[in-house]
Amino acid sequence: MTKYKFSNKLMFALVMQDEELCAEFIQRLFPGKKVKSITFPNDIQITPEKTIVTGVLSKSVRLDVLFEGEAEVYDIEMQVETEPELPKRSRYYHTSMDTHFLKKGNPYKDLKPSYVIFICTFDPFGLGRHIYTFENRCSEDIALTLNDGTVKIILNTKGTLDDVSPEMKRLLDYVDGKGVSDTFTRDLEEAVQSARQ
């Protein structure tokens, strides 16, 4: 049973179905942000991983934790093995989320901002950051953003820089197996123990 830690994909997906824990995670990632409500796709209770099929000939994706906030949509992925295709996976996940949430006939303005978040137990870029945030910007003028509403965030539990809040650092340490260090990580651990039962 020890293999079923919070960083296990299935355990992570099961625990994150708790709306309060999921909302607290987002609030730690975005300090000052208040998450008033979140909703999961209807079939998320049947299977923690949400499979999205974008077309008969298209590659389907299985998202760990897909949910919708009041103004945004989120996909959170646990990644414990080195993955060289992480950037292109994140691109495809954004496309799949947009296809899932934008109904036929609706205008593009109905697309909510979307976040694809990978929690990695390794540093995919080797720069020591706990967090890498990517948005579309103009190459000629990096102050100019495309403002298409897509954000890719890659969290690294092995970070060495002081680039996240203490609360987020404690969460990343917990994911990395360093144990409980505050109320939220204790709540996560209790949820893990309950799911093991």
Solvent accessible surface area in square Angstrom, and as a share of the most:
residue,aa,sasa,rsa
1,M,145,0.65
2,T,116,0.67
3,K,138,0.59
4,Y,70,0.27
5,K,105,0.45
6,F,7,0.03
7,S,15,0.09
8,N,43,0.22
9,K,79,0.34
10,L,89,0.44
11,M,8,0.03
12,F,0,0.00
13,A,1,0.01
14,L,72,0.36
15,V,5,0.03
16,M,1,0.00
17,Q,43,0.19
18,D,67,0.35
19,E,92,0.41
20,E,143,0.64
21,L,17,0.09
22,C,0,0.00
23,A,16,0.13
24,E,55,0.25
25,F,2,0.01
26,I,0,0.00
27,Q,48,0.21
28,R,26,0.09
29,L,12,0.06
30,F,48,0.20
31,P,98,0.62
32,G,74,0.71
33,K,59,0.25
34,K,155,0.66
35,V,25,0.14
36,K,162,0.69
37,S,58,0.38
38,I,7,0.04
39,T,81,0.47
40,F,23,0.09
41,P,17,0.11
42,N,148,0.76
43,D,56,0.29
44,I,2,0.01
45,Q,118,0.52
46,I,148,0.75
47,T,61,0.35
48,P,20,0.12
49,E,38,0.17
50,K,19,0.08
51,T,53,0.31
52,I,7,0.04
53,V,101,0.58
54,T,40,0.23
55,G,28,0.27
56,V,150,0.86
57,L,180,0.90
58,S,52,0.34
59,K,152,0.64
60,S,51,0.33
61,V,9,0.05
62,R,143,0.52
63,L,0,0.00
64,D,1,0.01
65,V,4,0.02
66,L,0,0.00
67,F,0,0.00
68,E,45,0.20
69,G,8,0.07
70,E,105,0.47
71,A,57,0.44
72,E,23,0.10
73,V,4,0.02
74,Y,2,0.01
75,D,0,0.00
76,I,0,0.00
77,E,1,0.00
78,M,0,0.00
79,Q,19,0.08
80,V,71,0.41
81,E,127,0.57
82,T,108,0.63
83,E,41,0.18
84,P,118,0.74
85,E,111,0.50
86,L,3,0.01
87,P,75,0.47
88,K,143,0.61
89,R,50,0.18
90,S,3,0.02
91,R,160,0.58
92,Y,68,0.26
93,Y,19,0.07
94,H,9,0.04
95,T,72,0.42
96,S,0,0.00
97,M,0,0.00
98,D,37,0.19
99,T,70,0.41
100,H,47,0.21
101,F,52,0.22
102,L,36,0.18
103,K,122,0.52
104,K,206,0.87
105,G,80,0.77
106,N,69,0.35
107,P,66,0.41
108,Y,180,0.68
109,K,170,0.72
110,D,67,0.35
111,L,62,0.31
112,K,71,0.30
113,P,56,0.35
114,S,1,0.01
115,Y,36,0.14
116,V,1,0.00
117,I,0,0.00
118,F,1,0.00
119,I,0,0.00
120,C,0,0.00
121,T,25,0.15
122,F,32,0.13
123,D,38,0.20
124,P,41,0.26
125,F,79,0.33
126,G,60,0.58
127,L,118,0.59
128,G,13,0.12
129,R,103,0.38
130,H,4,0.02
131,I,40,0.20
132,Y,14,0.05
133,T,74,0.43
134,F,90,0.38
135,E,85,0.38
136,N,62,0.32
137,R,123,0.45
138,C,38,0.23
139,S,102,0.66
140,E,153,0.69
141,D,75,0.39
142,I,131,0.66
143,A,87,0.68
144,L,104,0.52
145,T,54,0.31
146,L,122,0.61
147,N,136,0.70
148,D,71,0.37
149,G,24,0.23
150,T,24,0.14
151,V,17,0.10
152,K,41,0.17
153,I,3,0.02
154,I,5,0.03
155,L,0,0.00
156,N,0,0.00
157,T,5,0.03
158,K,102,0.43
159,G,11,0.11
160,T,114,0.66
161,L,79,0.39
162,D,147,0.76
163,D,43,0.22
164,V,26,0.15
165,S,28,0.18
166,P,89,0.56
167,E,72,0.32
168,M,4,0.02
169,K,71,0.30
170,R,77,0.28
171,L,1,0.00
172,L,2,0.01
173,D,28,0.15
174,Y,14,0.05
175,V,7,0.04
176,D,35,0.18
177,G,54,0.52
178,K,130,0.55
179,G,36,0.34
180,V,72,0.42
181,S,67,0.43
182,D,31,0.16
183,T,83,0.48
184,F,10,0.04
185,T,0,0.00
186,R,115,0.42
187,D,50,0.26
188,L,0,0.00
189,E,47,0.21
190,E,97,0.44
191,A,27,0.21
192,V,1,0.00
193,Q,75,0.33
194,S,78,0.50
195,A,45,0.35
196,R,56,0.20
197,Q,181,0.80
